Amino acid sequence: MNKIILILIFVLALSGCVQQSETLKQLSSVEVREYEGEKLDSVSSFRDNSIKGVQFVDIKNYTLDITGLVENETSLDYDEVLENQKYSKVVTLHCVEGWSRNIL
């Protein structure tokens, strides 16, 4: 349950739905900092370098269209995308600016 809350808060923060200071307070209580023995970086350590600021994603009207080289084209709403999460994996994001972060 905590992973789902963390994902939702992170997505809302990225979409601009929650103010950054409020988001950081909420994250400190549910943030996962270690997963299966691997240390994870804090969400608060990510830098926002976007030119136009954090982009807004309207999750009520969001759709993910899966088209092209697939057998069955489909469209998923925001909740359906979250329902399809099948596994967790620690990955390292490498930025062209030289920083890296380990995330779940």
Biopython code that builds the backbone (N, CA, C, O; Angstrom):
import numpy as np
from Bio.PDB.StructureBuilder import StructureBuilder

atoms = [
    (1, "MET", "N", (0.822, -1.196, 0.000)),
    (1, "MET", "CA", (0.000, 0.000, 0.000)),
    (1, "MET", "C", (0.864, 1.258, 0.000)),
    (1, "MET", "O", (0.553, 2.215, -0.709)),
    (2, "ASN", "N", (1.955, 1.273, 0.790)),
    (2, "ASN", "CA", (2.819, 2.444, 0.832)),
    (2, "ASN", "C", (3.442, 2.745, -0.514)),
    (2, "ASN", "O", (3.633, 3.911, -0.858)),
    (3, "LYS", "N", (3.773, 1.686, -1.304)),
    (3, "LYS", "CA", (4.347, 1.903, -2.625)),
    (3, "LYS", "C", (3.350, 2.634, -3.518)),
    (3, "LYS", "O", (3.729, 3.537, -4.264)),
    (4, "ILE", "N", (2.098, 2.254, -3.447)),
    (4, "ILE", "CA", (1.066, 2.894, -4.271)),
    (4, "ILE", "C", (0.908, 4.352, -3.887)),
    (4, "ILE", "O", (0.788, 5.215, -4.757)),
    (5, "ILE", "N", (0.907, 4.633, -2.602)),
    (5, "ILE", "CA", (0.796, 6.023, -2.136)),
    (5, "ILE", "C", (1.991, 6.830, -2.621)),
    (5, "ILE", "O", (1.833, 7.957, -3.090)),
    (6, "LEU", "N", (3.182, 6.260, -2.508)),
    (6, "LEU", "CA", (4.389, 6.947, -2.950)),
    (6, "LEU", "C", (4.332, 7.239, -4.445)),
    (6, "LEU", "O", (4.661, 8.345, -4.875)),
    (7, "ILE", "N", (3.918, 6.259, -5.235)),
    (7, "ILE", "CA", (3.817, 6.449, -6.683)),
    (7, "ILE", "C", (2.820, 7.550, -7.000)),
    (7, "ILE", "O", (3.100, 8.418, -7.827)),
    (8, "LEU", "N", (1.666, 7.524, -6.357)),
    (8, "LEU", "CA", (0.656, 8.541, -6.625)),
    (8, "LEU", "C", (1.132, 9.932, -6.234)),
    (8, "LEU", "O", (0.913, 10.890, -6.976)),
    (9, "ILE", "N", (1.778, 10.057, -5.085)),
    (9, "ILE", "CA", (2.285, 11.365, -4.665)),
    (9, "ILE", "C", (3.352, 11.843, -5.641)),
    (9, "ILE", "O", (3.379, 13.020, -6.002)),
    (10, "PHE", "N", (4.233, 10.939, -6.070)),
    (10, "PHE", "CA", (5.285, 11.303, -7.004)),
    (10, "PHE", "C", (4.688, 11.758, -8.332)),
    (10, "PHE", "O", (5.119, 12.765, -8.893)),
    (11, "VAL", "N", (3.701, 11.023, -8.835)),
    (11, "VAL", "CA", (3.052, 11.396, -10.100)),
    (11, "VAL", "C", (2.331, 12.728, -9.952)),
    (11, "VAL", "O", (2.402, 13.573, -10.844)),
    (12, "LEU", "N", (1.638, 12.921, -8.839)),
    (12, "LEU", "CA", (0.942, 14.184, -8.620)),
    (12, "LEU", "C", (1.921, 15.342, -8.519)),
    (12, "LEU", "O", (1.644, 16.440, -9.002)),
    (13, "ALA", "N", (3.056, 15.102, -7.898)),
    (13, "ALA", "CA", (4.067, 16.166, -7.798)),
    (13, "ALA", "C", (4.603, 16.510, -9.175)),
    (13, "ALA", "O", (4.772, 17.683, -9.507)),
    (14, "LEU", "N", (4.871, 15.485, -9.977)),
    (14, "LEU", "CA", (5.373, 15.728, -11.323)),
    (14, "LEU", "C", (4.335, 16.423, -12.186)),
    (14, "LEU", "O", (4.682, 17.216, -13.061)),
    (15, "SER", "N", (3.082, 16.136, -11.948)),
    (15, "SER", "CA", (2.027, 16.728, -12.770)),
    (15, "SER", "C", (1.621, 18.112, -12.279)),
    (15, "SER", "O", (0.811, 18.776, -12.925)),
    (16, "GLY", "N", (2.159, 18.554, -11.166)),
    (16, "GLY", "CA", (1.849, 19.890, -10.663)),
    (16, "GLY", "C", (0.577, 19.945, -9.845)),
    (16, "GLY", "O", (0.116, 21.035, -9.507)),
    (17, "CYS", "N", (-0.004, 18.804, -9.516)),
    (17, "CYS", "CA", (-1.256, 18.775, -8.756)),
    (17, "CYS", "C", (-1.040, 19.052, -7.274)),
    (17, "CYS", "O", (-1.968, 19.480, -6.587)),
    (18, "VAL", "N", (0.144, 18.819, -6.782)),
    (18, "VAL", "CA", (0.450, 19.026, -5.375)),
    (18, "VAL", "C", (1.666, 19.946, -5.314)),
    (18, "VAL", "O", (2.626, 19.752, -6.059)),
    (19, "GLN", "N", (1.633, 20.933, -4.442)),
    (19, "GLN", "CA", (2.771, 21.833, -4.322)),
    (19, "GLN", "C", (3.974, 21.087, -3.786)),
    (19, "GLN", "O", (3.838, 20.140, -3.012)),
    (20, "GLN", "N", (5.165, 21.524, -4.208)),
    (20, "GLN", "CA", (6.384, 20.796, -3.888)),
    (20, "GLN", "C", (6.625, 20.647, -2.390)),
    (20, "GLN", "O", (6.970, 19.552, -1.947)),
    (21, "SER", "N", (6.457, 21.701, -1.591)),
    (21, "SER", "CA", (6.728, 21.590, -0.155)),
    (21, "SER", "C", (5.758, 20.624, 0.508)),
    (21, "SER", "O", (6.153, 19.859, 1.388)),
    (22, "GLU", "N", (4.511, 20.649, 0.101)),
    (22, "GLU", "CA", (3.518, 19.713, 0.634)),
    (22, "GLU", "C", (3.886, 18.291, 0.236)),
    (22, "GLU", "O", (3.761, 17.364, 1.037)),
    (23, "THR", "N", (4.334, 18.121, -0.986)),
    (23, "THR", "CA", (4.711, 16.804, -1.486)),
    (23, "THR", "C", (5.872, 16.240, -0.686)),
    (23, "THR", "O", (5.844, 15.070, -0.305)),
    (24, "LEU", "N", (6.887, 17.044, -0.426)),
    (24, "LEU", "CA", (8.057, 16.560, 0.311)),
    (24, "LEU", "C", (7.691, 16.138, 1.724)),
    (24, "LEU", "O", (8.238, 15.161, 2.235)),
    (25, "LYS", "N", (6.774, 16.855, 2.364)),
    (25, "LYS", "CA", (6.313, 16.462, 3.703)),
    (25, "LYS", "C", (5.626, 15.102, 3.658)),
    (25, "LYS", "O", (5.859, 14.254, 4.519)),
    (26, "GLN", "N", (4.774, 14.897, 2.644)),
    (26, "GLN", "CA", (4.056, 13.630, 2.528)),
    (26, "GLN", "C", (5.014, 12.494, 2.206)),
    (26, "GLN", "O", (4.868, 11.388, 2.728)),
    (27, "LEU", "N", (5.989, 12.760, 1.351)),
    (27, "LEU", "CA", (6.931, 11.720, 0.960)),
    (27, "LEU", "C", (7.781, 11.237, 2.120)),
    (27, "LEU", "O", (8.098, 10.051, 2.201)),
    (28, "SER", "N", (8.152, 12.134, 3.014)),
    (28, "SER", "CA", (9.026, 11.743, 4.116)),
    (28, "SER", "C", (8.396, 10.664, 4.981)),
    (28, "SER", "O", (9.115, 9.884, 5.606)),
    (29, "SER", "N", (7.074, 10.600, 5.032)),
    (29, "SER", "CA", (6.417, 9.598, 5.873)),
    (29, "SER", "C", (6.208, 8.262, 5.160)),
    (29, "SER", "O", (6.009, 7.250, 5.831)),
    (30, "VAL", "N", (6.246, 8.219, 3.827)),
    (30, "VAL", "CA", (5.969, 6.965, 3.108)),
    (30, "VAL", "C", (7.071, 6.566, 2.131)),
    (30, "VAL", "O", (6.979, 5.513, 1.500)),
    (31, "GLU", "N", (8.091, 7.373, 1.998)),
    (31, "GLU", "CA", (9.114, 7.118, 0.990)),
    (31, "GLU", "C", (9.884, 5.837, 1.281)),
    (31, "GLU", "O", (10.301, 5.598, 2.414)),
    (32, "VAL", "N", (10.068, 5.023, 0.260)),
    (32, "VAL", "CA", (10.847, 3.791, 0.358)),
    (32, "VAL", "C", (12.292, 4.145, 0.042)),
    (32, "VAL", "O", (12.584, 4.588, -1.069)),
    (33, "ARG", "N", (13.207, 3.961, 0.995)),
    (33, "ARG", "CA", (14.611, 4.335, 0.785)),
    (33, "ARG", "C", (15.513, 3.117, 0.585)),
    (33, "ARG", "O", (16.701, 3.261, 0.298)),
    (34, "GLU", "N", (14.942, 1.910, 0.738)),
    (34, "GLU", "CA", (15.704, 0.696, 0.500)),
    (34, "GLU", "C", (14.743, -0.363, 0.000)),
    (34, "GLU", "O", (13.615, -0.471, 0.482)),
    (35, "TYR", "N", (15.195, -1.149, -0.974)),
    (35, "TYR", "CA", (14.358, -2.209, -1.524)),
    (35, "TYR", "C", (15.221, -3.428, -1.767)),
    (35, "TYR", "O", (16.168, -3.379, -2.553)),
    (36, "GLU", "N", (14.896, -4.527, -1.093)),
    (36, "GLU", "CA", (15.625, -5.785, -1.204)),
    (36, "GLU", "C", (17.130, -5.587, -1.079)),
    (36, "GLU", "O", (17.907, -6.136, -1.861)),
    (37, "GLY", "N", (17.533, -4.794, -0.082)),
    (37, "GLY", "CA", (18.944, -4.583, 0.212)),
    (37, "GLY", "C", (19.619, -3.504, -0.611)),
    (37, "GLY", "O", (20.781, -3.187, -0.355)),
    (38, "GLU", "N", (18.935, -2.925, -1.591)),
    (38, "GLU", "CA", (19.539, -1.866, -2.407)),
    (38, "GLU", "C", (19.054, -0.506, -1.922)),
    (38, "GLU", "O", (17.856, -0.295, -1.731)),
    (39, "LYS", "N", (19.991, 0.410, -1.726)),
    (39, "LYS", "CA", (19.646, 1.756, -1.279)),
    (39, "LYS", "C", (19.052, 2.550, -2.435)),
    (39, "LYS", "O", (19.513, 2.461, -3.573)),
    (40, "LEU", "N", (18.008, 3.335, -2.117)),
    (40, "LEU", "CA", (17.336, 4.163, -3.112)),
    (40, "LEU", "C", (17.540, 5.628, -2.797)),
    (40, "LEU", "O", (17.647, 6.010, -1.632)),
    (41, "ASP", "N", (17.595, 6.452, -3.837)),
    (41, "ASP", "CA", (17.715, 7.891, -3.638)),
    (41, "ASP", "C", (16.353, 8.474, -3.292)),
    (41, "ASP", "O", (15.315, 7.929, -3.666)),
    (42, "SER", "N", (16.376, 9.575, -2.583)),
    (42, "SER", "CA", (15.156, 10.260, -2.194)),
    (42, "SER", "C", (14.537, 10.971, -3.394)),
    (42, "SER", "O", (15.243, 11.502, -4.251)),
    (43, "VAL", "N", (13.225, 10.972, -3.438)),
    (43, "VAL", "CA", (12.520, 11.700, -4.490)),
    (43, "VAL", "C", (12.874, 13.183, -4.416)),
    (43, "VAL", "O", (12.915, 13.865, -5.440)),
    (44, "SER", "N", (13.127, 13.677, -3.215)),
    (44, "SER", "CA", (13.452, 15.089, -3.046)),
    (44, "SER", "C", (14.833, 15.443, -3.599)),
    (44, "SER", "O", (15.160, 16.625, -3.706)),
    (45, "SER", "N", (15.653, 14.445, -3.952)),
    (45, "SER", "CA", (16.984, 14.736, -4.494)),
    (45, "SER", "C", (16.959, 14.969, -6.003)),
    (45, "SER", "O", (17.981, 15.333, -6.586)),
    (46, "PHE", "N", (15.818, 14.766, -6.638)),
    (46, "PHE", "CA", (15.706, 15.001, -8.077)),
    (46, "PHE", "C", (15.628, 16.500, -8.352)),
    (46, "PHE", "O", (14.983, 17.240, -7.609)),
    (47, "ARG", "N", (16.283, 16.940, -9.416)),
    (47, "ARG", "CA", (16.263, 18.344, -9.788)),
    (47, "ARG", "C", (15.220, 18.572, -10.872)),
    (47, "ARG", "O", (15.072, 17.759, -11.784)),
    (48, "ASP", "N", (14.507, 19.673, -10.769)),
    (48, "ASP", "CA", (13.543, 20.046, -11.807)),
    (48, "ASP", "C", (14.212, 21.033, -12.745)),
    (48, "ASP", "O", (14.351, 22.211, -12.418)),
    (49, "ASN", "N", (14.624, 20.559, -13.902)),
    (49, "ASN", "CA", (15.304, 21.400, -14.881)),
    (49, "ASN", "C", (14.416, 21.719, -16.074)),
    (49, "ASN", "O", (14.911, 22.179, -17.103)),
    (50, "SER", "N", (13.132, 21.487, -15.959)),
    (50, "SER", "CA", (12.253, 21.709, -17.098)),
    (50, "SER", "C", (12.170, 23.192, -17.434)),
    (50, "SER", "O", (12.132, 24.040, -16.543)),
    (51, "ILE", "N", (12.141, 23.489, -18.712)),
    (51, "ILE", "CA", (12.157, 24.875, -19.187)),
    (51, "ILE", "C", (10.879, 25.603, -18.803)),
    (51, "ILE", "O", (10.926, 26.754, -18.372)),
    (52, "LYS", "N", (9.746, 24.946, -18.956)),
    (52, "LYS", "CA", (8.457, 25.589, -18.678)),
    (52, "LYS", "C", (7.900, 25.208, -17.318)),
    (52, "LYS", "O", (6.718, 25.436, -17.058)),
    (53, "GLY", "N", (8.714, 24.636, -16.444)),
    (53, "GLY", "CA", (8.247, 24.212, -15.138)),
    (53, "GLY", "C", (7.642, 22.817, -15.199)),
    (53, "GLY", "O", (7.621, 22.183, -16.254)),
    (54, "VAL", "N", (7.163, 22.357, -14.085)),
    (54, "VAL", "CA", (6.554, 21.029, -14.007)),
    (54, "VAL", "C", (5.319, 21.006, -14.897)),
    (54, "VAL", "O", (4.477, 21.902, -14.826)),
    (55, "GLN", "N", (5.215, 19.997, -15.720)),
    (55, "GLN", "CA", (4.092, 19.874, -16.634)),
    (55, "GLN", "C", (2.887, 19.280, -15.918)),
    (55, "GLN", "O", (3.035, 18.425, -15.045)),
    (56, "PHE", "N", (1.698, 19.733, -16.287)),
    (56, "PHE", "CA", (0.454, 19.256, -15.688)),
    (56, "PHE", "C", (-0.101, 18.105, -16.509)),
    (56, "PHE", "O", (-0.197, 18.191, -17.734)),
    (57, "VAL", "N", (-0.461, 17.038, -15.834)),
    (57, "VAL", "CA", (-1.126, 15.903, -16.465)),
    (57, "VAL", "C", (-2.490, 15.764, -15.815)),
    (57, "VAL", "O", (-2.591, 15.529, -14.611)),
    (58, "ASP", "N", (-3.533, 15.908, -16.609)),
    (58, "ASP", "CA", (-4.899, 15.776, -16.105)),
    (58, "ASP", "C", (-5.239, 14.294, -16.022)),
    (58, "ASP", "O", (-5.627, 13.686, -17.019)),
    (59, "ILE", "N", (-5.092, 13.703, -14.816)),
    (59, "ILE", "CA", (-5.267, 12.259, -14.687)),
    (59, "ILE", "C", (-6.709, 11.818, -14.907)),
    (59, "ILE", "O", (-6.955, 10.638, -15.158)),
    (60, "LYS", "N", (-7.657, 12.728, -14.818)),
    (60, "LYS", "CA", (-9.059, 12.370, -15.092)),
    (60, "LYS", "C", (-9.287, 12.114, -16.570)),
    (60, "LYS", "O", (-10.135, 11.303, -16.942)),
    (61, "ASN", "N", (-8.530, 12.806, -17.416)),
    (61, "ASN", "CA", (-8.703, 12.664, -18.869)),
    (61, "ASN", "C", (-7.513, 11.993, -19.544)),
    (61, "ASN", "O", (-7.452, 11.946, -20.772)),
    (62, "TYR", "N", (-6.568, 11.472, -18.765)),
    (62, "TYR", "CA", (-5.356, 10.863, -19.297)),
    (62, "TYR", "C", (-5.681, 9.547, -19.997)),
    (62, "TYR", "O", (-6.485, 8.758, -19.500)),
    (63, "THR", "N", (-5.058, 9.312, -21.146)),
    (63, "THR", "CA", (-5.132, 8.005, -21.793)),
    (63, "THR", "C", (-3.755, 7.642, -22.335)),
    (63, "THR", "O", (-3.024, 8.494, -22.840)),
    (64, "LEU", "N", (-3.423, 6.379, -22.223)),
    (64, "LEU", "CA", (-2.217, 5.823, -22.816)),
    (64, "LEU", "C", (-2.675, 4.982, -23.989)),
    (64, "LEU", "O", (-3.331, 3.957, -23.804)),
    (65, "ASP", "N", (-2.332, 5.412, -25.207)),
    (65, "ASP", "CA", (-2.711, 4.680, -26.409)),
    (65, "ASP", "C", (-1.574, 3.751, -26.798)),
    (65, "ASP", "O", (-0.440, 4.186, -26.994)),
    (66, "ILE", "N", (-1.889, 2.471, -26.909)),
    (66, "ILE", "CA", (-0.901, 1.467, -27.302)),
    (66, "ILE", "C", (-1.241, 1.063, -28.727)),
    (66, "ILE", "O", (-2.217, 0.356, -28.977)),
    (67, "THR", "N", (-0.408, 1.533, -29.659)),
    (67, "THR", "CA", (-0.668, 1.327, -31.085)),
    (67, "THR", "C", (0.630, 0.931, -31.785)),
    (67, "THR", "O", (1.694, 0.868, -31.169)),
    (68, "GLY", "N", (0.518, 0.672, -33.062)),
    (68, "GLY", "CA", (1.715, 0.369, -33.851)),
    (68, "GLY", "C", (1.938, -1.113, -33.986)),
    (68, "GLY", "O", (1.025, -1.844, -34.370)),
    (69, "LEU", "N", (3.139, -1.575, -33.675)),
    (69, "LEU", "CA", (3.507, -2.973, -33.868)),
    (69, "LEU", "C", (3.048, -3.840, -32.704)),
    (69, "LEU", "O", (3.863, -4.486, -32.044)),
    (70, "VAL", "N", (1.741, -3.852, -32.454)),
    (70, "VAL", "CA", (1.140, -4.696, -31.426)),
    (70, "VAL", "C", (-0.001, -5.484, -32.059)),
    (70, "VAL", "O", (-0.583, -5.047, -33.051)),
    (71, "GLU", "N", (-0.319, -6.635, -31.492)),
    (71, "GLU", "CA", (-1.421, -7.435, -32.033)),
    (71, "GLU", "C", (-2.765, -6.761, -31.812)),
    (71, "GLU", "O", (-3.604, -6.728, -32.711)),
    (72, "ASN", "N", (-2.971, -6.220, -30.606)),
    (72, "ASN", "CA", (-4.246, -5.598, -30.275)),
    (72, "ASN", "C", (-4.003, -4.173, -29.780)),
    (72, "ASN", "O", (-3.474, -3.969, -28.687)),
    (73, "GLU", "N", (-4.391, -3.198, -30.587)),
    (73, "GLU", "CA", (-4.275, -1.817, -30.145)),
    (73, "GLU", "C", (-5.277, -1.576, -29.025)),
    (73, "GLU", "O", (-6.379, -2.123, -29.044)),
    (74, "THR", "N", (-4.897, -0.763, -28.057)),
    (74, "THR", "CA", (-5.776, -0.496, -26.924)),
    (74, "THR", "C", (-5.498, 0.888, -26.362)),
    (74, "THR", "O", (-4.511, 1.533, -26.713)),
    (75, "SER", "N", (-6.373, 1.322, -25.500)),
    (75, "SER", "CA", (-6.223, 2.601, -24.824)),
    (75, "SER", "C", (-6.548, 2.387, -23.354)),
    (75, "SER", "O", (-7.563, 1.776, -23.020)),
    (76, "LEU", "N", (-5.684, 2.889, -22.472)),
    (76, "LEU", "CA", (-5.862, 2.710, -21.036)),
    (76, "LEU", "C", (-6.009, 4.062, -20.363)),
    (76, "LEU", "O", (-5.312, 5.015, -20.711)),
    (77, "ASP", "N", (-6.928, 4.145, -19.386)),
    (77, "ASP", "CA", (-7.002, 5.373, -18.597)),
    (77, "ASP", "C", (-5.963, 5.280, -17.472)),
    (77, "ASP", "O", (-5.278, 4.266, -17.337)),
    (78, "TYR", "N", (-5.853, 6.328, -16.677)),
    (78, "TYR", "CA", (-4.820, 6.414, -15.651)),
    (78, "TYR", "C", (-4.893, 5.249, -14.658)),
    (78, "TYR", "O", (-3.871, 4.639, -14.343)),
    (79, "ASP", "N", (-6.095, 4.938, -14.165)),
    (79, "ASP", "CA", (-6.243, 3.851, -13.196)),
    (79, "ASP", "C", (-5.882, 2.502, -13.806)),
    (79, "ASP", "O", (-5.300, 1.652, -13.132)),
    (80, "GLU", "N", (-6.220, 2.300, -15.074)),
    (80, "GLU", "CA", (-5.884, 1.042, -15.744)),
    (80, "GLU", "C", (-4.378, 0.885, -15.907)),
    (80, "GLU", "O", (-3.859, -0.229, -15.824)),
    (81, "VAL", "N", (-3.673, 1.988, -16.139)),
    (81, "VAL", "CA", (-2.211, 1.923, -16.225)),
    (81, "VAL", "C", (-1.643, 1.451, -14.890)),
    (81, "VAL", "O", (-0.775, 0.579, -14.860)),
    (82, "LEU", "N", (-2.125, 2.018, -13.787)),
    (82, "LEU", "CA", (-1.627, 1.626, -12.468)),
    (82, "LEU", "C", (-1.965, 0.180, -12.136)),
    (82, "LEU", "O", (-1.193, -0.486, -11.447)),
    (83, "GLU", "N", (-3.101, -0.320, -12.610)),
    (83, "GLU", "CA", (-3.494, -1.706, -12.360)),
    (83, "GLU", "C", (-2.566, -2.697, -13.049)),
    (83, "GLU", "O", (-2.493, -3.851, -12.628)),
    (84, "ASN", "N", (-1.859, -2.285, -14.091)),
    (84, "ASN", "CA", (-1.021, -3.184, -14.878)),
    (84, "ASN", "C", (0.406, -3.297, -14.378)),
    (84, "ASN", "O", (1.225, -3.958, -15.016)),
    (85, "GLN", "N", (0.730, -2.668, -13.251)),
    (85, "GLN", "CA", (2.084, -2.799, -12.723)),
    (85, "GLN", "C", (2.269, -4.230, -12.241)),
    (85, "GLN", "O", (1.547, -4.683, -11.353)),
    (86, "LYS", "N", (3.224, -4.942, -12.813)),
    (86, "LYS", "CA", (3.398, -6.351, -12.513)),
    (86, "LYS", "C", (4.633, -6.677, -11.690)),
    (86, "LYS", "O", (4.699, -7.748, -11.087)),
    (87, "TYR", "N", (5.618, -5.778, -11.649)),
    (87, "TYR", "CA", (6.833, -6.082, -10.906)),
    (87, "TYR", "C", (7.505, -4.799, -10.438)),
    (87, "TYR", "O", (7.194, -3.705, -10.909)),
    (88, "SER", "N", (8.429, -4.957, -9.507)),
    (88, "SER", "CA", (9.237, -3.841, -9.018)),
    (88, "SER", "C", (10.688, -4.123, -9.347)),
    (88, "SER", "O", (11.136, -5.269, -9.290)),
    (89, "LYS", "N", (11.420, -3.082, -9.689)),
    (89, "LYS", "CA", (12.818, -3.252, -10.070)),
    (89, "LYS", "C", (13.578, -1.979, -9.733)),
    (89, "LYS", "O", (13.089, -0.876, -9.978)),
    (90, "VAL", "N", (14.763, -2.129, -9.177)),
    (90, "VAL", "CA", (15.620, -0.976, -8.908)),
    (90, "VAL", "C", (16.399, -0.676, -10.190)),
    (90, "VAL", "O", (17.052, -1.551, -10.759)),
    (91, "VAL", "N", (16.314, 0.581, -10.629)),
    (91, "VAL", "CA", (17.047, 1.013, -11.819)),
    (91, "VAL", "C", (17.835, 2.278, -11.484)),
    (91, "VAL", "O", (17.500, 2.999, -10.545)),
    (92, "THR", "N", (18.868, 2.534, -12.250)),
    (92, "THR", "CA", (19.648, 3.759, -12.093)),
    (92, "THR", "C", (19.357, 4.661, -13.281)),
    (92, "THR", "O", (19.571, 4.280, -14.432)),
    (93, "LEU", "N", (18.864, 5.865, -12.988)),
    (93, "LEU", "CA", (18.638, 6.864, -14.024)),
    (93, "LEU", "C", (19.912, 7.680, -14.176)),
    (93, "LEU", "O", (20.414, 8.245, -13.205)),
    (94, "HIS", "N", (20.432, 7.740, -15.392)),
    (94, "HIS", "CA", (21.627, 8.524, -15.681)),
    (94, "HIS", "C", (21.204, 9.734, -16.507)),
    (94, "HIS", "O", (20.579, 9.585, -17.558)),
    (95, "CYS", "N", (21.540, 10.921, -16.040)),
    (95, "CYS", "CA", (21.201, 12.148, -16.740)),
    (95, "CYS", "C", (22.404, 12.619, -17.555)),
    (95, "CYS", "O", (23.552, 12.386, -17.174)),
    (96, "VAL", "N", (22.132, 13.281, -18.676)),
    (96, "VAL", "CA", (23.208, 13.821, -19.502)),
    (96, "VAL", "C", (23.973, 14.919, -18.767)),
    (96, "VAL", "O", (25.082, 15.274, -19.166)),
    (97, "GLU", "N", (23.391, 15.459, -17.698)),
    (97, "GLU", "CA", (24.066, 16.497, -16.909)),
    (97, "GLU", "C", (25.088, 15.913, -15.948)),
    (97, "GLU", "O", (25.814, 16.658, -15.290)),
    (98, "GLY", "N", (25.154, 14.584, -15.858)),
    (98, "GLY", "CA", (26.176, 13.955, -15.044)),
    (98, "GLY", "C", (25.706, 13.361, -13.737)),
    (98, "GLY", "O", (26.501, 12.725, -13.044)),
    (99, "TRP", "N", (24.429, 13.542, -13.363)),
    (99, "TRP", "CA", (23.960, 12.973, -12.107)),
    (99, "TRP", "C", (23.228, 11.653, -12.362)),
    (99, "TRP", "O", (22.746, 11.405, -13.467)),
    (100, "SER", "N", (23.154, 10.829, -11.349)),
    (100, "SER", "CA", (22.443, 9.548, -11.417)),
    (100, "SER", "C", (21.641, 9.377, -10.144)),
    (100, "SER", "O", (22.021, 9.887, -9.091)),
    (101, "ARG", "N", (20.525, 8.655, -10.239)),
    (101, "ARG", "CA", (19.685, 8.346, -9.079)),
    (101, "ARG", "C", (19.212, 6.905, -9.182)),
    (101, "ARG", "O", (18.822, 6.444, -10.255)),
    (102, "ASN", "N", (19.251, 6.197, -8.055)),
    (102, "ASN", "CA", (18.689, 4.843, -7.974)),
    (102, "ASN", "C", (17.245, 4.966, -7.525)),
    (102, "ASN", "O", (16.955, 5.564, -6.489)),
    (103, "ILE", "N", (16.344, 4.398, -8.310)),
    (103, "ILE", "CA", (14.925, 4.461, -7.994)),
    (103, "ILE", "C", (14.285, 3.094, -8.121)),
    (103, "ILE", "O", (14.831, 2.194, -8.759)),
    (104, "LEU", "N", (13.124, 2.947, -7.508)),
    (104, "LEU", "CA", (12.369, 1.708, -7.592)),
    (104, "LEU", "C", (11.382, 1.849, -8.740)),
    (104, "LEU", "O", (10.620, 0.922, -9.015)),
]
sb = StructureBuilder()
sb.init_structure("model")
sb.init_model(0)
sb.init_chain("A")
sb.init_seg("    ")
for serial, (resi, resn, name, xyz) in enumerate(atoms, 1):
    if name == "N":
        sb.init_residue(resn, " ", resi, " ")
    sb.init_atom(name, np.array(xyz, "f"), 0.0, 1.0, " ", f" {name:<3s}", serial, name[0])
structure = sb.get_structure()
